[in-house]
Amino acid sequence: MSAAQRALVCGLLSICLLCLSACDPPRGSHVVIGAKNFTEQVLLGELLAQEIEAEGEKVDRRFYLAGSYIAHQALLAGRIDAYVEYSGTALSSIFKQPVDRDRDRVRATITRLYAEKGVRVMPSLGFENTFAMVMRADDAQRLHVTKLSELHTAASQLRLGVGYEFEERPDGLRGMEQQYHLQFQGTPRVMDLGLLYRAMANHQVDIVSGNSTDGAIATMHLVVLADDQHYFPPYEAMPVVREDTLQAHPAVARALQRLAGKCTEADMQAMNQAVEGEHRDPADVIRDFRRRSAL
């Protein structure tokens, strides 16, 4: 190869490297917090953002990411620096591991798998958003049921409503019916999650598969039946954050550590209801929560 040809090749390689660099994710001075596309996630993204801003860091918000896969890919690509994921979702949906109902083992497994990708799992915020079987309080009292193991004798009197996902998941309806020996009245009504509580209010169903942090639970005076045989996997809410972000912005680790254990299931129910039922701005709801929690 002549000197001129070598020079040409070197020049082309330099141009290619410049183009590749231009395609790299922007790594500016601001920390970027992500969230998936539902109310609770937006609230949790706002919680992380405000706590990091309290440390003097500039924060950009990239909310309403379309699901766990998109949020995870954005994190790995450096498009976001952190977001809140649920431990059981990380295990089965992101890392495609078998369902595991041992909280400590799930936490250890996802911590290892995330670490292999340069991501750190921070301590739990203090609550789980797990599947929950929900009834009207007067029905539960009349039937003398407070936990799922007490439901088998009454199930045949109850009309069941479930979401599409719960009907199909390996840790969903069929397994629960087998675990607790349940046979509900007729065929379960399958509908969008947003319609389940409306159907409950209209007495079209008697028991629904909701989520443990749904705002409607408190406002409609509903009760969650205890999963006393631990059928549902753990779904602890845990911030996941890039290691290079923690190195570049040590204040992020301080902020996220400060949030450990600070948010209860009841707190999350109330905040979800404030946004969905009272139509309040998520940022204002989080500011009030942080004031009450002395954060």
C-alpha positions in Angstrom: 0.0 0.0 0.0 1.4 3.4 -1.0 1.8 6.3 1.4 -1.1 8.1 -0.3 -3.3 5.0 0.1 -2.4 4.7 3.7 -3.2 8.3 4.3 -6.5 7.9 2.6 -7.4 4.8 4.7 -6.4 6.6 7.9 -8.5 9.6 6.9 -11.5 7.4 6.3 -11.0 5.6 9.6 -10.9 8.9 11.4 -14.1 10.0 9.8 -15.8 6.7 10.8 -14.7 7.1 14.4 -16.0 10.7 14.5 -19.4 9.5 13.1 -19.5 6.7 15.7 -18.7 9.2 18.5 -21.5 11.4 17.2 -23.9 8.5 17.7 -22.9 7.9 21.3 -25.5 8.8 23.9 -25.1 12.3 25.2 -23.2 12.4 28.5 -23.7 15.9 29.6 -23.3 17.4 33.1 -27.0 16.7 34.0 -28.2 13.5 35.5 -31.0 11.9 33.5 -33.8 10.1 35.4 -36.2 7.8 33.6 -39.6 6.4 34.3 -42.0 4.0 32.7 -45.4 5.1 31.3 -47.7 4.8 34.3 -48.6 7.0 37.3 -46.6 5.2 40.0 -43.4 5.2 37.8 -43.7 9.0 37.1 -44.1 9.6 40.8 -41.0 7.5 41.6 -39.0 9.2 38.8 -40.0 12.5 40.3 -39.0 11.3 43.7 -35.5 10.4 42.5 -35.1 13.6 40.6 -36.1 15.9 43.4 -33.9 14.1 45.9 -30.9 14.3 43.6 -31.7 18.0 42.9 -31.6 18.6 46.7 -28.0 17.6 46.5 -27.3 20.4 44.1 -27.3 18.3 40.9 -29.0 19.3 37.7 -31.5 16.7 36.6 -33.3 16.0 33.3 -36.4 13.9 33.3 -37.1 11.3 30.7 -40.5 9.9 31.7 -43.2 7.8 30.0 -40.8 5.2 28.6 -42.8 2.5 27.0 -42.3 -0.4 29.4 -39.5 -2.3 31.2 -37.6 -3.4 28.1 -37.4 0.2 26.8 -36.4 1.6 30.2 -33.7 -1.1 30.6 -32.3 -0.5 27.2 -32.2 3.3 27.7 -30.2 2.7 31.0 -27.7 0.4 29.3 -27.3 2.8 26.4 -26.7 5.7 28.7 -29.8 7.6 27.6 -30.9 7.6 31.2 -28.8 7.3 34.3 -31.3 5.8 36.7 -34.9 4.7 37.1 -36.9 2.6 39.6 -37.4 -1.1 38.7 -39.3 -3.8 40.6 -37.3 -6.8 41.7 -39.6 -9.5 40.3 -39.9 -7.7 37.0 -36.2 -7.4 36.7 -35.7 -11.1 37.4 -38.4 -12.5 35.0 -39.1 -9.9 32.4 -35.6 -8.3 31.9 -33.2 -11.1 32.7 -35.5 -14.0 31.8 -34.8 -16.0 34.9 -37.3 -18.5 36.4 -39.9 -17.2 38.9 -38.4 -17.1 42.4 -40.4 -16.3 45.5 -37.5 -15.8 47.9 -37.0 -12.1 48.4 -33.3 -12.2 49.4 -32.4 -14.6 46.6 -34.2 -12.5 44.0 -32.4 -9.4 45.3 -29.0 -11.2 45.2 -29.6 -12.5 41.7 -30.6 -9.3 40.1 -27.8 -7.4 41.9 -25.3 -9.8 40.3 -26.9 -9.6 36.8 -27.1 -5.8 36.8 -23.5 -5.5 38.1 -22.4 -7.5 35.0 -23.9 -4.7 32.9 -22.3 -1.9 34.9 -25.5 -1.1 36.9 -25.9 -0.9 40.6 -29.1 -1.9 42.5 -29.7 0.5 45.3 -31.7 -0.3 48.5 -35.4 -0.7 48.3 -37.5 2.4 48.6 -39.5 0.5 51.2 -42.5 -1.0 49.5 -43.5 -3.7 47.0 -45.9 -3.2 44.1 -47.1 -6.8 43.8 -50.2 -8.5 42.6 -53.0 -8.3 45.1 -56.4 -9.9 45.3 -58.8 -7.2 46.4 -62.4 -7.3 47.7 -65.0 -4.9 49.1 -64.5 -4.7 52.9 -68.1 -5.6 53.7 -67.9 -8.7 51.6 -64.6 -9.8 53.2 -66.1 -9.2 56.6 -69.3 -11.1 55.8 -67.4 -14.1 54.4 -64.8 -14.0 57.2 -61.8 -13.8 54.9 -58.6 -11.9 55.4 -56.2 -14.1 53.6 -56.1 -16.1 50.4 -56.0 -19.5 52.2 -59.4 -18.7 53.7 -61.0 -18.0 50.4 -61.5 -21.5 49.0 -64.9 -22.1 50.6 -66.2 -18.7 49.5 -64.7 -18.5 46.0 -67.6 -20.2 44.3 -69.8 -17.3 45.4 -67.5 -14.6 44.0 -67.3 -13.2 40.5 -63.7 -12.6 39.5 -62.2 -9.8 37.4 -58.6 -9.9 36.2 -56.3 -8.0 33.9 -55.0 -9.5 30.7 -51.5 -9.8 32.0 -52.5 -11.6 35.2 -54.6 -14.1 33.3 -51.5 -15.1 31.2 -48.5 -14.8 33.4 -46.8 -17.9 34.9 -47.1 -16.2 38.4 -50.7 -15.2 37.7 -54.3 -16.6 37.8 -53.9 -20.3 37.0 -51.0 -20.9 39.4 -52.8 -18.9 42.2 -56.0 -21.0 41.7 -53.9 -24.2 42.0 -51.9 -23.0 45.0 -55.0 -21.9 47.0 -57.5 -24.5 45.6 -59.8 -21.8 44.3 -62.8 -22.1 41.9 -64.6 -18.8 41.3 -68.1 -18.3 40.1 -68.4 -18.6 36.3 -65.6 -17.5 33.9 -63.3 -14.7 35.1 -64.1 -11.3 33.4 -60.9 -10.1 31.7 -60.5 -6.4 31.2 -58.0 -3.5 31.1 -56.6 -2.8 34.6 -58.2 0.7 34.6 -61.7 -0.9 34.4 -61.3 -3.4 37.2 -62.2 -1.0 40.0 -65.0 0.5 38.0 -66.4 -3.0 37.6 -66.0 -3.5 41.4 -67.8 -0.2 42.1 -70.7 -1.2 39.9 -70.9 -4.6 41.6 -70.2 -6.4 38.3 -67.4 -8.3 40.0 -66.7 -9.2 43.6 -63.0 -9.7 43.7 -60.2 -8.4 41.4 -56.5 -8.9 40.7 -55.1 -5.4 41.3 -51.8 -4.1 42.4 -50.9 -3.6 46.1 -50.3 0.1 45.7 -53.4 1.0 43.7 -54.9 4.3 44.9 -58.4 2.9 44.7 -57.8 0.5 47.5 -58.0 3.1 50.2 -60.5 5.5 48.6 -63.0 2.7 47.8 -62.5 1.1 51.3 -61.3 -2.2 49.8 -59.2 -4.9 51.4 -56.2 -6.8 50.1 -56.3 -10.5 51.0 -53.0 -11.6 52.5 -50.9 -13.9 50.3 -50.2 -16.1 53.3 -48.6 -18.9 51.3 -46.3 -16.4 49.5 -47.5 -17.3 46.0 -46.7 -14.0 44.4 -43.0 -13.2 43.8 -41.4 -10.1 45.5 -41.7 -6.9 43.6 -39.6 -4.5 45.6 -39.2 -1.0 44.2 -35.5 -0.4 43.8 -33.6 2.3 42.0 -31.1 1.0 39.4 -28.3 3.4 38.4 -25.3 3.3 36.1 -22.0 2.8 37.9 -20.3 5.4 35.8 -23.0 7.9 36.9 -22.2 7.2 40.5 -18.5 7.8 39.8 -19.1 11.1 38.0 -21.9 12.3 40.4 -21.3 10.9 44.0 -24.2 13.0 45.2 -26.5 10.6 43.3 -25.5 7.8 45.6 -26.1 9.9 48.7 -29.6 10.9 47.5 -30.7 7.4 46.7 -29.3 6.0 49.9 -31.3 8.6 51.8 -34.5 7.3 50.1 -34.0 3.7 51.3 -37.0 2.5 53.2 -38.7 5.9 53.2 -41.9 5.0 51.2 -44.5 2.6 52.4 -47.2 0.8 50.5 -49.8 3.2 52.1 -47.7 6.2 51.0 -47.6 4.9 47.5 -51.4 4.2 47.4 -52.1 7.8 48.6 -49.8 9.3 46.0 -51.2 7.3 43.2 -54.7 8.3 44.2 -53.7 12.0 44.5 -52.6 11.9 40.8 -55.3 9.6 39.4 -58.2 10.4 41.6 -57.6 14.1 42.5 -55.8 15.0 39.3 -52.9 16.6 41.1 -49.5 17.2 39.5 -47.0 14.5 40.3 -44.2 17.0 41.1 -46.4 18.7 43.7 -47.4 15.3 45.2 -43.8 14.4 45.6 -42.9 17.7 47.1 -45.6 17.2 49.7 -44.4 13.7 50.4 -40.8 14.8 50.8 -41.9 17.5 53.2 -43.9 15.1 55.3 -41.0 12.6 55.3 -38.4 15.3 56.2 -36.3 14.5 53.2 
